[in-house]
Amino acid sequence: REHAKWTTPVSVPAGGTLTSVSCPSTSSCVAVSAGGQASSYDGNSWSTGTPIGPEATYEISCPTINFCAAVGASGTPDAGSTVATFDGTSWTTSQVPSHGSLRSRLLGVSCGSPKFCVAVNYDGESLVFDGTTWSSVQGGAPATFTSISCPSTTFCMGVGPGLSEVFD
């Protein structure tokens, strides 16, 4: 749009620096903070932050208004990562063990649907969510994932410094 512009900034009560946002529609967004909280936007205003896990840097993906997945990791090498899912009402959180390196922290997540999400880390490890559980994907990934995008349940693109790889 030729004449699009940003609106006046609005404070989001999310308990920390906002690190990621996902909007499945123009009237539904969820933002997550480094403080481990999520705030929802209903098209008019933001909700007060809801705790989703320990303080960490979070990334979020919401393919529908009733489902989101978030991953987070602290700056502590052995702390592991948090994976969380939102069912439209509440968050379910679990911990993923660390391999003792900051590179093993989950850095990105994307969902093609509520029954298909992929989370990645810098060590090339991936987790897939099937609607119920997170499972490790074995082999094939480069050792430098920093972000992933899954526009469908049959295609994802992962990227790292200077490279990309398709997950299908």
Backbone hydrogen bonds, N-H to C=O, Kabsch-Sander energy under -0.5 kcal/mol:
donor,donor_aa,acceptor,acceptor_aa,energy
4,A,1,R,-1.0
14,A,12,V,-2.3
19,T,32,V,-2.7
20,S,32,V,-1.2
22,S,30,V,-2.0
25,S,28,S,-1.3
28,S,25,S,-1.1
29,C,41,Y,-1.7
30,V,22,S,-2.3
31,A,39,S,-2.6
32,V,20,S,-2.4
33,S,37,Q,-2.2
34,A,17,T,-2.7
36,G,33,S,-1.8
36,G,56,A,-0.6
38,A,50,T,-2.4
39,S,31,A,-2.6
41,Y,29,C,-3.0
42,D,45,S,-1.8
47,S,40,S,-2.6
49,G,13,P,-3.1
50,T,38,A,-2.7
52,I,36,G,-3.1
53,G,36,G,-1.3
56,A,34,A,-1.2
57,T,73,A,-2.2
58,Y,56,A,-0.6
59,E,71,V,-2.4
61,S,69,A,-2.3
64,T,67,F,-1.1
67,F,64,T,-1.0
68,C,86,F,-1.5
69,A,61,S,-2.6
70,A,84,A,-2.8
71,V,59,E,-2.1
72,G,82,T,-2.2
73,A,57,T,-1.3
74,S,80,G,-0.7
79,A,76,T,-1.5
81,S,96,V,-2.5
82,T,72,G,-3.1
83,V,94,S,-2.6
84,A,70,A,-2.8
85,T,92,T,-2.3
86,F,68,C,-2.7
87,D,90,S,-1.8
92,T,85,T,-2.7
94,S,83,V,-2.5
96,V,81,S,-3.3
100,G,77,P,-0.5
104,S,101,S,-1.4
105,R,102,L,-1.4
107,L,120,V,-2.7
108,G,120,V,-1.5
110,S,118,V,-1.8
112,G,116,F,-1.9
113,S,116,F,-1.4
116,F,113,S,-1.7
117,C,129,F,-1.4
118,V,110,S,-2.6
119,A,127,L,-2.7
120,V,108,G,-2.2
121,N,125,E,-1.5
122,Y,103,R,-0.9
122,Y,105,R,-0.7
123,D,103,R,-1.1
124,G,121,N,-1.4
126,S,137,V,-0.6
127,L,119,A,-2.5
128,V,135,S,-3.0
129,F,117,C,-2.7
130,D,133,T,-1.8
135,S,128,V,-2.5
137,V,126,S,-2.7
139,G,137,V,-0.5
145,F,121,N,-0.9
146,T,159,V,-3.3
147,S,159,V,-1.6
149,S,157,M,-1.9
152,S,155,F,-1.1
156,C,167,F,-1.4
157,M,149,S,-2.6
158,G,165,E,-3.0
159,V,147,S,-2.6
160,G,163,L,-2.0
162,G,160,G,-0.6
163,L,160,G,-1.6
165,E,158,G,-2.4
167,F,156,C,-2.7
168,D,166,V,-0.6
